[in-house]
Amino acid sequence: MTTSAWGDPITKHFFALTPNEVLAAIEEAGYRCTGLCYPLGSYENRVYEVEVEEDPSRGIVKKDVSSLRRVVKFYRPGRWTREQILEEHQFLAELSENEVPVIVPLPLSEGKTLGTNKQTGLFYALFPKVGGRAPEDLSEDQFQWLGRLLGRLHNVGAAKLAPHRVRLTPETYGLSNLNYLLEQNQLPAEMRPAYEAAVREICRLSEPLFAKTKTLRIHGDCHAGNILWGKSGPFLLDFDDMVMGPAAQDLWLLLPGRDEEGKAALEALLEGYGQMRGFDREELRLIEPLRALRFVHYSAWLARRWSDPAFPRAFPHFGTPKYWGEMTRDLQQQAVLVREVLG
């Protein structure tokens, strides 16, 4: 993505999508719309809820208020290639075929799941609207349930590779993001040496364990906000950050912390996971390095998106000396933890 918010025509359309353009894309894909269209919360992509008209020939029949609602996602230009998005869609299809509860993109024209809008040039996909509630304080039984769900997900994820997707490593999530931050002069000069030293130490110490850990297709961003609980149990949302990575990445993000409650949650997750798939507990040593890499990845994500008008409004704290001071201290603390775990 260009450093300018208006640097190319596709990016300009992404920032300035209108309801008319959204509805035109859906109708271009073969659906008739009622005109209802409103945005949903999403920073990385542009996501809208729309309503389509009944079409019994395609199985679109009104059963209740939400049965005609659909969710359309316009992908941020320059982030994923067509091949990378299709690998996400393929993974979702395989998960659904194996009865893992996920939301699969709907067919567009010619049965494809990924469209390219003629007006804007943006990639987009259409999904059914699925109801559910966000989990709050999870019980031991619910953590076990989520563990079984992730075990089943990883069984499917291990069956094939995703050669075009990012691999989660100290290089891709750590050093490459660090280099971007340094090249773009994001860090205040007085904090740069300490921040850089912490990141490089964490990557150096964790690289050998990453190198010998098996990788597979994983969700990649499996926190509580990407899980809904429906009538039949939990299901997973938003595979936009799907990567080839260690299984531990999909486990640790669900934990409430490092305290006794967090340890109990981890054991419940692993108990459920083990009912569906084996887990090498040596991978648990990756949790603190993975946490540190997420810090760096998050800061670089914000820096890369700062030209998007939505980001300065949503993250006013980013880029301030206070922000970088907090991040530097957090990474220094993580470096201590990584030394304790891997040293």
C-alpha positions in Angstrom: 0.0 0.0 0.0 1.3 3.5 -0.9 2.2 5.8 1.9 -0.3 8.3 0.6 -4.0 7.9 1.4 -4.8 9.0 -2.1 -1.8 7.5 -3.8 -3.5 5.4 -6.4 -7.1 4.9 -7.8 -7.8 1.6 -6.1 -6.8 2.9 -2.6 -8.8 6.0 -3.2 -11.9 3.9 -3.9 -11.3 1.8 -0.8 -11.3 4.9 1.5 -14.3 6.4 -0.2 -16.6 3.5 -0.8 -20.2 4.6 -1.0 -23.4 2.5 -0.3 -24.2 2.7 -4.1 -20.9 1.2 -5.0 -21.3 -1.6 -2.4 -24.8 -2.4 -3.6 -23.6 -2.3 -7.2 -20.9 -4.9 -6.5 -23.5 -7.3 -4.9 -25.8 -6.9 -7.9 -22.9 -7.4 -10.3 -22.4 -10.7 -8.5 -25.9 -11.8 -9.4 -27.9 -10.8 -6.3 -30.8 -8.3 -6.2 -30.6 -5.8 -3.3 -33.4 -4.1 -1.4 -31.3 -1.0 -0.8 -30.4 -1.6 2.9 -26.7 -1.1 3.4 -24.7 0.0 6.5 -21.1 -0.3 7.6 -19.9 -2.8 10.3 -16.9 -2.3 12.5 -13.6 -3.2 10.8 -10.3 -1.4 10.6 -8.4 -3.6 8.2 -11.1 -4.1 5.5 -14.4 -2.4 4.7 -17.3 -4.5 5.8 -21.0 -3.9 5.2 -24.3 -5.5 6.0 -26.7 -5.6 3.1 -30.1 -7.1 2.4 -30.9 -9.1 -0.7 -34.3 -9.9 -2.2 -35.9 -13.3 -2.1 -34.8 -15.7 -4.9 -36.2 -19.2 -4.4 -34.2 -20.4 -7.4 -31.0 -19.8 -5.4 -32.5 -20.9 -2.1 -32.9 -17.3 -0.8 -36.1 -17.4 1.1 -37.3 -15.1 3.8 -37.6 -17.1 7.1 -36.9 -14.3 9.6 -35.5 -10.8 9.7 -31.9 -11.9 9.2 -32.4 -14.6 6.6 -32.1 -12.1 3.8 -29.1 -10.3 5.3 -25.6 -10.7 3.9 -22.2 -9.4 4.9 -19.9 -8.1 2.2 -16.2 -7.6 2.8 -14.0 -5.4 0.6 -10.4 -6.3 1.0 -7.8 -3.6 1.6 -5.9 -3.2 -1.6 -2.2 -4.1 -1.5 -2.4 -6.4 1.5 -3.3 -9.8 0.0 -3.0 -11.1 -3.5 -5.8 -13.0 -5.2 -4.0 -16.2 -4.6 -3.7 -15.5 -0.8 -7.3 -14.6 -0.5 -8.4 -17.8 -2.4 -6.2 -19.9 0.0 -8.2 -18.4 2.9 -11.5 -19.3 1.1 -10.2 -22.8 0.3 -9.4 -23.3 4.0 -12.8 -22.2 5.1 -14.4 -24.5 2.5 -12.4 -27.5 3.8 -13.2 -26.7 7.4 -16.9 -26.6 6.6 -16.7 -29.9 4.7 -15.2 -31.4 7.9 -18.0 -29.9 10.0 -15.8 -27.3 11.7 -18.2 -24.4 12.4 -17.0 -21.4 10.3 -18.6 -18.9 8.0 -17.9 -19.8 4.3 -18.1 -17.2 1.6 -21.1 -17.5 -0.7 -20.8 -18.1 -4.5 -20.8 -15.1 -6.7 -21.2 -15.0 -10.5 -19.9 -18.2 -12.1 -19.6 -19.9 -8.7 -16.5 -18.0 -7.7 -16.2 -16.8 -4.1 -13.9 -13.8 -4.8 -15.1 -10.9 -6.9 -13.4 -7.9 -8.4 -15.7 -4.9 -8.6 -15.7 -3.3 -12.0 -16.3 0.2 -10.7 -13.5 0.2 -8.1 -11.2 -2.7 -8.9 -11.5 -3.9 -5.3 -11.6 -7.6 -4.3 -14.7 -8.5 -2.3 -16.5 -11.5 -0.9 -20.0 -12.2 0.3 -20.9 -14.1 3.5 -24.2 -15.2 5.2 -25.1 -13.3 8.3 -24.9 -15.6 11.3 -26.1 -14.8 14.7 -24.4 -15.5 18.0 -23.1 -13.9 21.2 -19.6 -12.9 22.1 -18.2 -15.0 25.0 -17.4 -13.2 28.2 -16.1 -15.1 31.2 -15.6 -18.6 29.9 -16.1 -21.7 32.1 -13.7 -24.7 32.2 -16.2 -26.6 30.1 -16.3 -23.8 27.5 -12.5 -23.7 27.3 -12.4 -27.4 26.8 -15.0 -27.0 24.0 -12.8 -24.3 22.3 -9.9 -26.7 22.7 -11.7 -29.4 20.8 -12.8 -26.9 18.2 -9.1 -25.8 17.6 -7.9 -29.4 17.5 -10.4 -30.1 14.8 -9.4 -26.9 13.0 -5.8 -27.8 13.1 -6.4 -31.3 11.8 -7.8 -29.8 8.7 -5.1 -27.1 8.7 -2.4 -29.7 8.7 -3.7 -31.6 5.7 -2.5 -29.1 3.1 -0.1 -26.2 2.8 -0.9 -22.6 2.0 2.1 -21.6 -0.1 1.1 -18.1 -0.7 0.1 -17.1 2.8 2.6 -15.5 5.3 4.6 -17.8 7.6 4.6 -16.6 11.2 8.3 -16.5 12.2 10.6 -14.1 14.1 11.7 -12.8 10.6 8.2 -12.0 9.2 6.5 -10.8 12.4 9.6 -9.5 14.2 12.6 -8.4 12.2 10.8 -7.3 9.0 8.3 -5.2 11.1 11.2 -3.7 13.1 13.1 -2.8 10.0 10.0 -1.0 8.6 9.6 1.0 11.8 13.2 2.0 11.8 13.3 2.8 8.1 10.2 5.0 8.5 11.7 6.8 11.5 8.6 5.9 13.6 10.5 5.6 16.9 11.8 8.6 18.9 15.6 8.7 18.7 16.1 8.2 22.4 14.0 5.0 22.5 15.2 3.5 19.3 18.3 1.6 20.7 16.4 0.0 23.5 13.4 -1.0 21.4 15.6 -2.4 18.7 17.8 -4.3 21.1 14.7 -6.0 22.8 13.2 -7.1 19.5 16.4 -8.4 18.1 17.2 -10.4 21.3 13.7 -11.9 21.4 14.0 -13.0 17.7 17.5 -14.4 18.2 16.5 -16.4 21.2 13.3 -17.8 19.8 14.4 -18.6 16.2 15.8 -22.1 17.0 12.5 -23.2 18.7 10.5 -21.7 15.8 12.7 -23.5 13.3 12.0 -27.0 14.8 8.3 -26.4 15.5 5.8 -27.8 13.0 3.7 -25.2 11.1 0.3 -25.6 9.6 -2.6 -23.5 8.4 -4.0 -21.7 11.5 -6.5 -19.0 12.2 -3.7 -16.6 13.2 -5.8 -14.1 15.2 -7.9 -16.4 17.4 -8.9 -14.0 20.2 -12.3 -13.8 22.0 -13.5 -11.1 19.6 -13.3 -13.6 16.7 -15.5 -16.2 18.4 -19.3 -16.2 18.6 -21.4 -18.6 20.6 -24.4 -19.9 18.7 -27.2 -22.3 19.5 -24.9 -25.2 18.6 -21.8 -23.9 20.3 -18.8 -21.7 19.3 -17.8 -20.8 15.8 -14.9 -18.9 14.4 -15.0 -15.6 12.5 -12.6 -13.6 10.4 -9.8 -15.8 8.9 -8.3 -12.7 7.3 -5.0 -13.2 9.3 -4.7 -16.9 8.4 -1.1 -17.8 8.4 1.2 -20.9 8.3 2.3 -21.0 11.9 2.6 -23.0 15.1 -0.5 -24.3 16.7 0.3 -22.4 20.0 -0.6 -19.1 18.3 -4.3 -20.1 18.2 -4.2 -21.1 21.8 -2.5 -18.4 23.7 -4.6 -15.6 22.4 -7.7 -17.1 24.2 -6.0 -17.0 27.6 -7.2 -14.4 30.1 -3.6 -13.9 31.4 -0.5 -15.5 32.9 -2.0 -15.9 36.4 -3.6 -18.9 37.9 -6.8 -18.3 36.1 -4.8 -18.2 32.8 -3.0 -21.4 33.7 -6.2 -23.2 34.4 -7.7 -21.9 31.1 -4.7 -23.2 29.2 -5.0 -26.7 30.8 -8.7 -26.8 29.9 -7.9 -25.8 26.4 -5.2 -28.4 26.1 -7.5 -31.1 27.6 -10.1 -30.4 24.9 -7.5 -30.1 22.2 -5.9 -33.4 23.1 -9.3 -35.2 22.6 -9.0 -34.2 18.9 -5.3 -33.8 18.1 -2.0 -34.3 19.8 -0.1 -31.3 21.1 3.6 -31.1 21.8 3.9 -29.2 25.1 7.3 -28.0 24.1 5.4 -25.5 21.9 4.2 -23.8 25.0 7.6 -22.2 25.3 6.7 -20.2 22.2 3.9 -18.4 24.0 6.0 -15.5 25.3 7.9 -15.0 22.0 4.6 -15.1 20.2 3.2 -12.4 22.5 6.3 -10.3 21.9 6.0 -10.7 18.1 2.4 -9.6 18.3 3.5 -6.3 20.0 5.9 -5.5 17.2 3.5 -6.6 14.5 0.7 -4.5 15.9 2.9 -1.3 16.0 4.0 -1.9 12.4 0.4 -2.5 11.4 -0.7 0.8 12.8 2.3 2.6 11.2 1.5 1.1 7.8 -2.2 2.1 8.0 -1.7 5.6 9.3 -2.5 7.2 6.0 -6.0 5.6 6.3 -8.2 8.4 7.7 -9.9 6.0 10.1 -6.7 5.1 12.0 -5.6 8.5 13.5 -9.2 8.9 14.8 -9.3 5.4 16.3 -5.7 5.3 17.7 -4.8 8.8 18.8 -2.3 7.5 21.3 -0.2 5.8 18.6 3.2 7.4 17.7 3.4 9.6 20.8 6.5 9.4 23.1 4.2 7.8 25.7 3.1 5.1 23.3 6.7 4.2 22.3 7.8 4.3 25.9 5.2 1.9 27.0 5.9 -0.4 24.0 9.6 -0.4 24.7 9.1 -1.3 28.4 6.7 -4.0 27.4 9.2 -5.5 25.0 12.0 -5.3 27.5 9.8 -7.2 30.0 9.0 -9.7 27.3 12.7 -10.2 26.6 13.3 -11.1 30.3 10.4 -13.6 30.1 11.8 -15.1 26.8 15.2 -15.5 28.4 13.7 -17.3 31.3 11.7 -19.6 29.1 14.3 -20.2 26.4 17.6 -19.3 27.9 
